[in-house]
Amino acid sequence: MSSSGVAFQLLLLAFIAFTVSGVQKLTVTPVRGTYVNISSTQVRDCKVCTGAGRSQQCSPSLVIKDSAPVSMEFECSRPQDVFRVEIVRNIECTTKLCNGHIIQADSDSLPLLEFNRKFTWSLKASATKALKIDFNNLGVRQINPSERCPDRHSYTLQAFQAAGNVAVGKYCRMGHVGSAQILNQGSFSLDVPAGQKLQNAQFDVSVGEEIESLAKITLTLPKGTSSSELFSPNYPDGFPDDGVMEWYFQVPDKQKTAIQFLNLTQPRCVTKVTAVEYHSTGRGPSVRSLTDPQPDHIQGKFALKLRNCKTDRRRSDGSAGLSVNFKVSSSSASSSVSCEVDMSKVDGLSLHVERLRSASVCTMKINSVPKEKITVTSKSTLTFQDCFPEDVQVTATRVIKCSRLKDCPKKPDRLSVPALPPCFPFPLSSVTWALHPPQGGTVELSSPTELLKQSLPGQQCNDSIIITMADGDGTPIGDFCPQGAIKTVQIHTNMSVTVSRVAGKALSTPLKHMLSAIFKEGIAENYIFTVFPKRDTPVLLATPGWPAGMKSSTTVSWIVAVPPKMDAHLMFANLSQPKCSNRHTRIRVQRVGYLEEDYSRREDGEAESEITVTSNFYLNMSNCKPERGDFSVITKVTLQKSRLLTVILSVVAALLVIFVIVLVAVCVVIRKKKKKLSHQVSIYNPNGTIFLPGHNGFPKTHEDNESHVYASIEDSLVYTDLLRKGAEMGVYGGFDTHQPFTGHSDSQKPLVCSDADRDDMPVGAYQQFQAPPLPVRPPSHIHPLVVNMIYQAGSEEDLSPNLGPRLEPEGGN
């Protein structure tokens, strides 16, 4: 018998039971591939024993793995009230097949029927694909984990994750769940209470799909009206962080499905957000938050994905994680909606309705005529039979043109989203304005509310509004959105502007107009953009059609406004140059009001990839006729403080520092001079010589100095009548020298020489001086005279005063 076809006859166990003296004995023979786990559910003095005599071993639990018969006995008369039996079998799958199926069978003659039994199939999938359990035509239905199945047969599906085991759901027999897939490892178990017979059934196990969610549950909804309740994993506890759970619904044609949230618990997210995604064939995903109204008219097959965020598990306030209980209802769809639409009220406006899915049962009629595509330009009646928003796409187009420039409106035309009548059942997905200027004219687009930015790598559009510009032949110019730096766009050709929302969302009718259009005189370039950068916000400017190259032999210019005291730093990135067959590609930068160019570059030359411009400037690019390759470039413009201003400020600062240093030096010198002058008090000397007190101090007295001390004295030079002659002369110099003077009256103040403070005055030189008379002083101020005058012998010309130590002149030798 093959392992894939072996039935669980009591899960491949043979039991022989008998009771002796209140002790129940059993003989168990497990079959290869299974093992039995007998464990106690209560703390009681009842054990299961194996062996006999001295080799007998007793414990609260027993695991039997070998295929040989094992005899056991229980130390209590009713072990079924104490012990629980679990029978486990392993199923493994490779990338192609699995080695077994889930087969359940039972026999009513075995005593294990009196135990609570759990049959577990341990599942292991390959590394790349999921493991799939097919419930065949029987099907199962999910129930609340707190509920019990009517037949008392309850199934539990678990997925083993690195963070722990996840209970995918609890199920009962007979339901709309047709299959289940799990990643990596898991288990599928059946709980049967004591005394309940095991119902025969088989669930095929096979290799599944490559899924990204931890599990994928497939439901097949029947024709007519039906409903099913579903629960998130681990319900009512929290869904695993960053986890994804998927349900896939197979719905018959001409039926609609509604999703209704019955119970919802939102987590506190640290990163990412919780969301519900709806995926339908032929349509892009529709993403909604858990608090948004969920769809109630989904037609055909679809998938529902529940995404969790990274929750804050550190909080101790008992906040729960994500848990959802929702209801899926399906019913026959037969509805008809009629609406009268009048597009003639707005000049050049038309409405377009297109059926998207060929498998849809939607029927559209205009004035009772069935159509696959409907275009409304005047007053018409539209009828929609069994149509839903996912089946139909609605767009609007308005043509604005002028044949002669003098006849064109002088005021800008506001590009606003047209309002549809309330009876119209579907929203607008996009609005397109086709702008046709007169021959030689130009279309100028301006943003009256917010400046625009081009959607580029590193400058993505986070806003929900996307503005797509294209030439009249359909060549794209670029995608733009609000909150940028582009004020106006001028295009020298027919063009179109399309406004839509990201992710296919519907346009809002009261949406403010994003642009205004006016026709003006022709321009030399094909495109001109006016840009007003902001400080600390780099602006990316791309050539028209990026990432594709510019059209052959076309030119584009950007007029960039640079605020005062600022510089613009330009960096040319993502530059792609072609090989030209005619003319050359050019990149030029020129300041406004200057004749010379600041920057010039061709495809066959080398140039710096960065440049700094000090004022408003033109950035011009022109394409050649390429032989191969494309011309495209992204320019990054960043405002920064002006370098010239920085240099000027640096020079001014340096001059200011120098001035301060000079000023401090002058102040110090003046202060020293004042301090010096404050000490220079003229002191009368009877010899006619003055001295300036200060750092020199007062002159030494005759007793203090050593001018009268000699190593030897000649007798011929000693005059005994020195005192008498000195009295006759009336002069006694501080340095023993005679200086004639003409004195003043005692009432006059002492005079100070006008050259006393001159720095160039020689020090120690004899000068004729008219000394003032001695002031009247107290006797204590009169110094005693030297009693002996000593001269050296020599002629009169050789007579010189003995000045003693003297101050050398500044700069002297």
C-alpha positions in Angstrom: 0.0 0.0 0.0 1.5 3.4 -1.0 2.1 6.1 1.6 -0.2 8.5 -0.4 -3.1 6.1 -0.3 -2.9 4.8 3.2 -5.9 5.7 5.2 -6.0 6.7 8.9 -7.7 3.7 10.3 -7.5 5.3 13.7 -4.6 6.9 12.0 -2.9 3.6 11.2 -3.0 2.4 14.8 -4.0 -1.0 16.1 -5.3 -0.9 19.7 -6.1 -3.8 22.0 -7.6 -2.7 25.3 -8.6 -4.4 28.4 -9.2 -3.5 32.1 -7.7 -5.3 35.1 -8.5 -4.3 38.7 -9.4 -0.7 37.7 -6.2 -0.2 35.7 -6.8 0.1 31.9 -4.3 -1.5 29.7 -3.7 -0.9 25.9 -1.5 -2.4 23.3 -0.6 0.1 20.5 1.0 -0.7 17.2 1.8 2.5 15.2 2.4 2.2 11.5 5.5 3.7 9.8 5.2 7.4 9.1 3.1 8.2 12.1 3.7 8.8 15.8 1.4 8.9 18.8 1.6 11.5 21.6 -0.4 10.7 24.7 -0.3 13.6 27.2 -2.1 14.5 30.4 -4.5 17.4 30.4 -4.8 17.7 34.2 -2.6 17.7 37.2 -3.7 14.4 38.7 -1.9 11.4 40.1 -2.5 9.4 37.0 0.4 8.2 34.8 0.8 6.1 31.7 3.3 3.2 32.1 5.2 1.0 29.7 7.1 -2.2 30.4 6.7 -4.6 33.4 8.3 -5.4 36.7 11.5 -3.5 37.4 11.8 -2.2 33.9 8.4 -0.5 34.1 8.5 3.3 33.5 5.7 5.7 34.3 5.3 9.4 33.3 2.5 11.9 32.6 3.0 11.6 28.9 4.2 9.1 26.3 5.4 9.3 22.7 5.3 6.2 20.5 7.3 6.3 17.3 8.3 2.8 16.5 6.2 0.4 14.5 6.5 -2.4 17.0 3.6 -3.1 19.4 3.8 -1.1 22.7 1.8 -2.2 25.8 0.8 0.5 28.2 -1.4 0.8 31.2 -2.9 3.8 32.9 -2.9 4.2 36.7 -6.5 5.3 36.8 -9.8 3.8 35.9 -10.9 6.6 33.5 -7.8 7.8 31.6 -10.0 9.3 28.9 -10.9 12.1 31.4 -7.2 12.8 32.0 -5.3 12.1 28.8 -5.5 13.4 25.3 -4.3 11.6 22.2 -2.6 13.3 19.2 -1.7 11.3 16.1 0.8 13.0 13.8 1.8 12.3 10.2 4.3 14.3 8.1 3.7 15.4 4.5 6.5 17.0 2.5 6.4 18.5 -1.0 9.1 19.1 -3.5 8.8 21.6 -6.3 6.8 19.0 -8.3 4.8 16.7 -6.0 4.0 15.8 -2.4 4.4 12.4 -0.7 0.9 12.0 0.7 -2.7 13.3 1.1 -4.9 14.1 4.1 -7.0 11.0 4.5 -9.2 10.5 7.5 -10.9 7.3 8.5 -12.1 5.7 11.7 -13.4 2.4 13.2 -16.1 2.3 15.8 -14.7 -0.8 17.5 -11.6 0.7 19.0 -11.5 2.0 22.6 -9.6 5.2 21.6 -12.9 6.6 20.6 -13.4 7.4 24.3 -10.4 9.8 24.2 -10.3 13.4 22.9 -8.4 13.0 19.7 -6.4 15.3 17.5 -5.3 14.3 14.0 -2.5 16.5 12.8 -0.8 16.6 9.4 2.5 18.4 9.5 3.1 20.1 6.2 6.3 21.3 4.6 6.5 23.1 1.3 9.5 23.7 -1.0 11.5 26.8 -0.8 10.0 28.5 -3.9 6.4 27.4 -4.0 3.5 27.1 -1.6 1.7 23.9 -0.4 -1.9 23.6 -1.5 -4.8 21.8 0.3 -7.7 21.1 -2.0 -11.0 20.6 -0.2 -12.6 19.2 -3.3 -16.3 19.4 -3.7 -16.9 19.3 0.0 -15.5 22.7 0.9 -15.1 24.2 4.3 -16.2 27.4 5.9 -14.4 29.7 8.3 -15.8 30.3 11.8 -14.9 32.4 14.8 -12.3 30.6 16.9 -14.7 30.7 19.8 -17.4 28.8 18.0 -17.9 25.0 17.5 -18.8 23.2 14.4 -22.3 21.5 14.3 -20.8 18.0 13.6 -18.1 18.6 16.2 -15.4 18.2 13.6 -13.3 21.4 13.6 -10.3 22.0 11.4 -7.4 24.4 12.1 -4.9 25.6 9.6 -1.6 27.1 10.8 1.3 28.7 9.1 4.7 28.5 10.7 6.7 31.8 10.5 10.0 32.9 11.8 8.2 35.1 14.3 6.0 32.3 15.5 3.0 30.2 14.5 0.1 31.9 12.9 -3.5 30.6 13.1 -4.8 31.1 9.6 -8.3 30.1 10.5 -10.7 27.6 12.1 -13.0 25.8 9.7 -16.0 23.5 9.6 -17.1 21.1 6.9 -19.3 22.2 4.0 -18.6 25.8 2.9 -17.4 28.0 0.1 -13.6 27.7 0.8 -12.4 25.4 -1.9 -8.6 25.5 -1.3 -5.9 26.9 0.9 -2.2 27.6 0.3 0.5 28.3 2.9 4.2 29.2 2.6 7.1 27.3 4.0 5.7 25.1 6.8 2.4 24.6 8.6 -0.1 22.1 9.8 -3.6 21.1 9.2 -5.4 19.4 12.2 -8.7 17.9 13.0 -10.1 17.9 16.5 -12.6 15.2 17.4 -14.1 15.0 20.9 -14.3 11.9 23.0 -17.0 9.4 21.8 -17.4 11.1 18.4 -16.8 9.0 15.4 -14.4 10.2 12.7 -16.1 10.9 9.4 -14.3 9.7 6.4 -12.9 12.3 4.1 -9.9 13.0 1.8 -8.2 16.3 1.0 -5.6 16.3 -1.7 -2.2 17.9 -1.1 -0.3 19.3 -4.0 2.3 21.9 -5.0 0.8 25.4 -5.0 1.7 28.7 -6.5 4.4 31.2 -5.8 2.7 33.5 -3.4 3.9 36.5 -1.4 1.3 36.3 1.4 1.6 33.9 4.3 -1.6 32.2 3.1 -4.0 32.3 0.2 -7.6 31.2 0.6 -9.8 30.6 -2.4 -13.5 30.8 -2.2 -16.0 29.7 -4.9 -19.2 31.7 -4.7 -22.3 29.9 -6.1 -24.9 31.4 -8.4 -27.6 33.4 -6.8 -27.4 35.0 -3.4 -24.8 33.8 -0.9 -22.6 35.1 1.9 -19.6 34.1 3.9 -17.8 35.4 6.9 -14.0 35.6 7.0 -11.5 36.4 9.7 -8.0 37.7 9.7 -5.2 35.4 10.9 -4.9 35.0 14.7 -8.4 36.5 15.1 -9.4 38.1 17.5 -5.7 38.7 18.3 -3.4 40.8 16.2 -2.4 40.0 12.6 1.4 39.6 12.3 3.4 42.8 11.6 4.1 43.6 8.0 2.0 40.5 7.1 -0.1 40.0 4.0 -3.1 37.8 3.8 -4.9 37.0 0.5 -8.4 35.8 -0.3 -9.4 35.0 -3.9 -13.0 35.0 -4.9 -14.4 33.1 -8.0 -17.7 34.8 -8.8 -20.1 33.7 -11.6 -20.9 36.1 -14.4 -23.7 38.6 -14.1 -23.3 38.7 -10.3 -22.0 41.4 -8.1 -20.1 41.0 -4.8 -20.0 43.3 -1.8 -17.5 43.5 1.0 -18.6 44.7 4.4 -16.5 45.0 7.5 -18.3 43.7 10.6 -15.6 44.1 13.2 -12.3 46.0 12.8 -9.5 46.7 15.2 -6.8 49.2 14.0 -3.2 49.0 15.3 -0.9 51.8 16.1 1.5 51.8 13.2 5.2 52.7 13.5 6.0 52.3 9.8 3.8 51.8 6.8 0.0 51.8 6.9 -2.7 49.2 7.0 -4.6 48.8 3.7 -7.0 46.7 1.7 -6.1 46.0 -2.0 -8.6 44.8 -4.6 -7.3 43.2 -7.8 -9.6 42.4 -10.7 -8.8 40.9 -14.1 -8.0 43.7 -16.6 -7.9 46.4 -14.0 -5.2 47.9 -11.9 -5.2 47.4 -8.1 -7.6 49.5 -6.0 -6.1 50.4 -2.7 -8.3 51.6 0.2 -7.8 52.2 3.9 -9.6 50.1 6.4 -11.8 53.0 7.4 -12.9 53.7 3.8 -16.2 52.4 2.5 -15.5 49.1 0.9 -16.9 48.2 -2.6 -20.4 46.8 -2.8 -20.7 46.0 -6.6 -17.6 44.1 -7.6 -18.2 42.1 -10.7 -16.4 38.9 -11.7 -13.4 37.3 -10.1 -11.2 39.4 -7.8 -8.6 39.1 -5.0 -8.6 40.9 -1.7 -5.3 41.5 0.1 -5.0 42.6 3.7 -1.8 44.4 4.5 -0.6 45.1 8.0 1.9 47.7 9.2 4.8 47.6 11.6 3.0 48.0 14.9 4.2 49.5 18.2 4.6 46.4 20.4 6.4 48.3 23.2 3.3 50.1 24.4 1.9 48.8 27.6 -1.6 50.2 27.3 -3.1 47.0 26.0 -3.4 48.2 22.4 -4.4 45.4 20.1 -3.0 44.6 16.7 -4.9 44.4 13.4 -7.9 42.2 13.4 -10.7 42.1 10.8 -14.0 40.2 10.5 -15.7 40.9 7.2 -18.6 39.6 5.2 -18.6 38.7 1.5 -22.0 38.8 -0.2 -22.8 37.8 -3.8 -26.0 38.3 -5.7 -27.3 38.5 -9.2 -26.6 41.8 -10.9 -29.4 43.2 -13.1 -29.7 46.9 -13.1 -30.3 49.6 -15.6 -29.4 53.3 -15.3 -30.4 56.1 -17.7 -29.1 59.6 -17.8 -29.4 62.6 -20.0 -26.1 64.3 -20.8 -25.7 67.7 -22.6 -22.2 68.6 -23.8 -23.3 71.4 -26.0 -23.2 73.9 -23.2 -19.4 74.1 -23.3 -17.8 74.9 -26.6 -15.6 72.1 -27.9 -16.4 69.7 -25.0 -17.1 66.0 -25.6 -17.6 63.0 -23.3 -16.2 59.5 -24.1 -17.4 56.3 -22.5 -15.6 53.0 -23.2 -16.3 49.5 -21.9 -13.0 48.0 -20.6 -13.6 44.3 -20.1 -14.8 42.1 -22.9 -16.0 39.5 -20.5 -18.3 41.9 -18.8 -22.0 41.7 -19.2 -22.2 45.5 -19.2 -24.4 46.9 -22.0 -24.1 50.6 -23.0 -26.6 52.5 -25.2 -26.7 56.0 -26.6 -30.2 57.1 -27.7 -31.2 53.4 -27.4 -28.4 52.3 -29.8 -26.0 49.7 -28.3 -22.3 50.8 -28.5 -19.0 49.5 -27.3 -17.7 53.1 -27.3 -19.8 56.2 -26.8 -18.9 59.8 -27.7 -21.3 62.5 -26.6 -21.0 66.0 -28.1 -24.5 67.2 -27.8 -27.7 66.4 -25.8 -28.0 62.6 -25.6 -29.6 59.9 -23.4 -27.2 57.2 -22.1 -28.3 53.8 -20.8 -26.2 51.4 -18.8 -27.3 47.8 -18.2 -25.5 45.7 -15.6 -22.5 48.0 -15.7 -20.1 48.8 -12.8 -17.4 51.4 -12.4 -14.6 48.8 -13.0 -16.2 47.9 -16.3 -16.4 51.5 -17.7 -13.9 54.3 -18.3 -15.1 57.8 -18.7 -13.0 60.6 -20.1 -13.7 64.2 -21.3 -12.0 66.2 -24.1 -12.2 69.8 -24.9 -10.7 71.4 -28.1 -9.6 75.1 -27.8 -8.5 76.6 -31.1 -8.1 79.9 -32.8 -7.4 80.6 -36.5 -6.1 84.2 -36.3 -4.2 85.7 -33.4 -6.1 89.0 -33.4 -9.4 87.0 -33.0 -8.1 85.0 -30.1 -9.3 85.8 -26.6 -7.2 88.3 -24.7 -7.8 86.7 -21.4 -6.5 83.3 -20.4 -8.9 80.4 -20.6 -9.3 78.4 -17.4 -8.8 74.7 -17.8 -11.4 73.3 -15.4 -12.8 69.8 -14.9 -16.3 69.7 -16.4 -19.2 68.8 -14.1 -21.3 65.7 -15.1 -25.0 65.5 -14.3 -25.9 63.9 -10.9 -27.6 60.9 -12.7 -24.4 59.9 -14.4 -23.3 56.7 -12.6 -19.5 56.8 -13.3 -16.8 59.3 -12.4 -14.3 60.9 -14.7 -10.9 59.3 -14.9 -9.2 62.1 -16.9 -9.8 65.3 -18.8 -7.8 66.3 -21.9 -7.6 69.8 -23.5 -6.4 70.0 -27.1 -4.9 73.4 -27.7 -4.5 74.6 -31.3 -2.9 78.0 -31.7 -3.1 80.0 -35.0 -0.4 79.6 -37.6 2.9 80.8 -36.2 1.3 81.3 -32.7 2.3 79.9 -29.3 0.4 78.3 -26.5 1.2 79.7 -23.1 0.2 77.7 -20.0 0.4 79.3 -16.6 -0.4 78.0 -13.1 -2.6 80.6 -11.3 -2.4 78.8 -7.9 0.7 76.7 -7.5 3.9 76.4 -9.5 4.6 73.2 -11.3 7.4 70.6 -11.2 8.3 67.9 -13.6 8.0 64.3 -12.3 11.5 62.9 -12.4 13.7 60.5 -10.4 14.5 62.4 -7.2 11.6 64.8 -7.8 8.5 62.5 -7.7 5.0 63.8 -7.6 3.5 63.0 -4.3 0.3 64.9 -5.1 -2.6 62.9 -6.5 -2.9 65.1 -9.6 -0.8 64.4 -12.7 -0.6 66.9 -15.6 0.6 65.2 -18.8 1.7 67.5 -21.6 2.3 66.3 -25.2 2.8 67.7 -28.7 0.0 67.7 -31.2 1.4 64.4 -32.7 1.3 62.7 -29.3 5.0 63.0 -28.5 5.3 63.4 -24.8 6.7 66.6 -23.2 6.6 65.5 -19.6 4.5 64.8 -16.6 4.0 67.6 -14.1 2.3 68.2 -10.8 1.9 71.1 -8.3 4.3 72.3 -5.7 7.2 73.1 -8.0 9.1 76.1 -9.5 7.8 76.3 -13.1 5.5 79.3 -13.6 4.8 79.3 -17.3 5.2 76.9 -20.3 5.3 78.1 -23.9 5.0 75.7 -26.8 5.3 76.6 -30.4 2.9 74.0 -31.8 -0.4 72.2 -31.3 -0.4 70.5 -28.0 -2.6 68.6 -25.4 -2.8 68.8 -21.6 -4.3 65.8 -19.7 -5.2 65.9 -16.0 -5.7 62.7 -14.2 -5.2 61.1 -10.7 -2.6 58.6 -9.7 -3.6 54.9 -9.2 -6.5 55.4 -11.5 -8.6 57.3 -9.0 -11.5 59.4 -10.1 -11.3 63.1 -10.7 -13.2 65.3 -8.4 -15.6 67.7 -10.1 -15.1 70.7 -7.8 -11.3 70.3 -8.4 -9.7 73.7 -8.8 -8.4 74.5 -12.2 -4.7 73.8 -12.3 -3.8 75.7 -15.5 -4.8 78.6 -17.6 -4.1 78.8 -21.4 -3.7 81.7 -23.8 -2.5 82.1 -27.4 0.3 84.5 -28.0 2.9 85.6 -30.6 5.3 83.0 -31.9 8.6 82.2 -30.3 12.0 81.2 -31.8 12.3 78.0 -29.6 10.0 75.1 -29.6 9.6 75.2 -25.8 10.2 77.9 -23.2 9.8 77.3 -19.5 9.9 80.2 -16.9 11.4 79.0 -13.6 11.4 80.6 -10.2 13.6 78.4 -8.0 13.4 78.6 -4.2 16.3 78.7 -1.8 17.2 75.3 -0.2 15.0 73.5 -2.7 16.9 72.1 -5.8 15.0 72.1 -9.1 15.3 69.4 -11.7 14.8 70.5 -15.3 14.6 67.8 -18.0 14.6 68.0 -21.7 11.1 67.5 -23.3 10.2 63.8 -23.6 12.7 62.6 -21.0 13.8 59.8 -20.6 13.5 59.6 -24.3 15.5 62.1 -26.3 14.4 65.4 -27.7 12.8 65.5 -31.1 15.1 66.1 -34.0 16.2 69.7 -34.7 14.2 71.2 -31.8 15.2 73.7 -29.1 14.2 74.4 -25.6 14.9 77.3 -23.2 14.5 77.9 -19.6 14.4 81.4 -18.2 15.6 81.1 -14.7 15.0 83.9 -12.1 17.8 84.2 -9.6 17.0 86.3 -6.5 19.3 89.1 -5.4 22.3 88.2 -3.4 22.1 84.6 -4.6 23.9 82.5 -7.2 22.5 79.6 -9.2 24.6 76.4 -9.3 23.9 74.3 -12.4 24.8 70.6 -12.7 24.2 68.7 -15.9 23.4 65.1 -14.9 22.1 62.1 -16.9 23.5 63.6 -20.1 23.0 61.5 -23.2 24.6 62.7 -26.4 23.8 61.3 -29.9 26.0 61.0 -33.0 24.8 63.8 -35.2 24.4 63.6 -39.0 23.5 67.3 -39.4 24.3 70.2 -37.1 25.3 69.8 -33.5 23.7 69.6 -30.1 24.2 72.7 -28.0 24.0 73.5 -24.3 24.3 77.2 -23.6 24.0 79.4 -20.6 23.8 83.2 -20.9 22.9 85.8 -18.3 20.1 88.1 -19.0 21.3 91.5 -20.4 24.8 90.1 -21.3 26.0 89.5 -24.8 28.7 86.9 -24.0 27.8 83.3 -23.1 28.8 81.9 -19.7 28.8 78.3 -20.9 28.7 76.5 -24.2 28.9 72.8 -24.9 28.5 70.5 -28.0 28.2 66.8 -28.4 31.7 66.6 -29.9 33.4 68.7 -27.2 34.3 68.5 -23.6 33.1 71.0 -21.0 32.5 71.3 -17.3 29.5 69.5 -16.0 28.8 72.3 -13.4 28.6 76.1 -13.6 27.6 78.9 -11.2 25.6 81.9 -12.6 25.3 85.1 -10.6 22.0 86.5 -12.0 18.9 85.8 -14.1 20.0 83.6 -17.0 18.9 81.7 -20.1 19.5 77.9 -20.3 19.2 76.9 -24.0 19.5 73.4 -25.4 19.1 72.4 -29.1 19.2 69.0 -30.7 20.8 68.1 -34.0 19.5 65.5 -36.5 20.8 62.4 -34.9 22.3 59.6 -36.8 22.0 57.3 -33.8 21.4 57.9 -30.1 19.3 60.5 -28.3 19.9 63.9 -26.8 18.6 64.1 -23.2 19.8 65.8 -20.0 18.5 66.6 -16.6 19.8 69.9 -15.1 19.8 70.4 -11.4 19.5 74.1 -10.3 20.4 75.0 -6.7 20.3 78.5 -5.2 23.1 79.4 -2.9 24.5 82.6 -1.4 26.3 84.8 -3.9 30.1 84.3 -4.0 30.6 87.9 -5.0 28.7 89.0 -1.9 30.7 86.6 0.1 34.0 88.0 -1.2 32.8 91.6 -0.6 31.7 90.7 2.9 35.1 89.0 3.5 37.0 92.1 2.3 34.9 94.4 4.3 35.3 92.2 7.4 39.1 92.1 6.8 39.3 95.9 6.5 37.2 96.2 9.5 39.5 93.9 11.5 42.5 95.9 10.2 40.8 99.2 11.2 40.1 97.9 14.6 43.7 96.7 15.0 45.0 100.1 13.9 42.5 101.9 16.1 43.6 99.8 19.1 47.2 100.4 18.4 46.7 104.2 18.1 44.7 104.2 21.3 47.5 102.3 23.1 50.1 104.7 21.8 48.1 107.7 22.8 47.4 106.2 26.2 51.1 105.6 26.7 51.9 109.1 25.6 49.3 110.6 27.9 50.7 108.4 30.7 54.2 109.6 29.9 53.2 113.2 29.8 51.3 112.8 33.1 54.7 112.0 34.7 56.7 114.8 33.0 56.7 117.5 35.7 59.5 120.1 35.3 61.7 120.2 38.3 63.9 123.2 38.8 67.6 122.6 39.1 69.8 125.4 40.1 72.4 124.3 37.6 70.0 125.1 34.7 69.4 121.5 33.8 66.0 120.0 33.9 65.0 116.3 34.0 61.8 114.6 33.1 60.6 112.2 35.7 59.0 109.1 34.6 60.6 105.8 34.0 64.0 107.5 34.7 62.9 108.4 38.2 64.3 111.3 40.2 68.1 111.9 39.8 70.2 110.6 42.5 71.4 112.9 45.2 75.0 113.8 45.6 75.3 111.4 48.4 73.6 108.6 46.4 75.5 108.9 43.1 79.1 108.0 42.8 80.2 111.0 40.8 82.4 112.2 43.6 84.1 108.9 44.1 87.5 108.5 42.5 90.2 105.9 42.6 92.9 108.6 43.0 93.1 112.4 43.4 95.9 114.7 42.4 96.8 117.2 45.0 97.1 119.9 42.3 93.5 119.6 41.5 92.3 120.1 45.0 91.1 123.6 45.8 90.4 124.5 49.3 88.5 127.6 48.4 85.9 125.7 46.5 83.1 126.7 48.7 84.0 130.3 48.6 84.2 130.5 44.8 81.0 128.5 44.4 79.3 130.9 46.7 80.6 133.8 44.6 79.4 132.2 41.4 76.0 131.2 42.9 75.7 128.1 40.9 76.0 124.5 41.9 75.1 122.0 39.2 73.7 118.6 40.0 76.6 117.2 38.0 79.4 119.7 39.1 79.2 121.8 36.0 78.8 125.6 35.7 75.8 126.8 33.6 75.1 130.5 33.5 71.5 131.6 33.4 69.3 134.6 33.8 66.7 134.0 36.4 63.1 135.2 36.8 61.3 136.6 39.7 60.2 134.1 42.4 56.6 134.8 41.7 56.9 133.3 38.2 56.2 129.6 37.6 58.9 127.3 36.4 59.3 127.1 32.7 59.5 123.9 30.7 61.5 123.7 27.5 59.3 123.5 24.4 61.5 120.7 23.1 61.3 118.6 26.3 59.0 116.1 24.7 60.7 115.8 21.4 61.9 112.3 20.6 64.8 113.5 18.5 66.3 115.6 21.1 69.9 114.4 21.9 70.3 113.0 25.3 73.2 114.2 27.5 74.1 117.2 25.2 74.9 120.5 26.6 72.5 123.3 25.7 72.2 126.9 26.8 69.3 127.2 29.1 67.6 130.1 30.8 66.7 128.5 34.1 64.0 130.0 36.3 64.7 131.0 39.9 64.3 128.3 42.5 60.8 128.1 43.8 60.1 128.7 47.4 60.3 125.3 49.0 60.1 124.1 52.5 63.6 123.5 54.1 63.0 119.8 53.9 63.1 119.9 50.1 66.5 121.5 49.9 69.2 119.0 49.1 72.7 119.5 50.8 75.4 120.7 48.5 78.5 118.7 47.7 81.3 120.0 49.8 84.0 119.4 47.3 84.2 120.1 43.6 86.6 118.0 41.7 87.9 118.8 38.3 90.3 117.2 36.0 93.3 119.2 34.8 93.3 120.5 31.3 92.6 123.4 29.1 89.4 125.3 29.2 88.2 123.6 26.1 88.8 120.2 27.6 86.6 120.9 30.5 83.5 118.8 30.3 80.8 118.1 32.8 80.7 114.6 34.3 77.1 113.6 33.5 77.4 110.2 35.0 75.0 107.5 33.6 72.9 108.9 30.8 70.0 107.7 28.6 71.1 106.9 25.1 68.8 108.4 22.4 66.4 106.0 20.7 68.1 104.4 17.9 71.6 105.4 19.0 74.6 103.2 18.9 
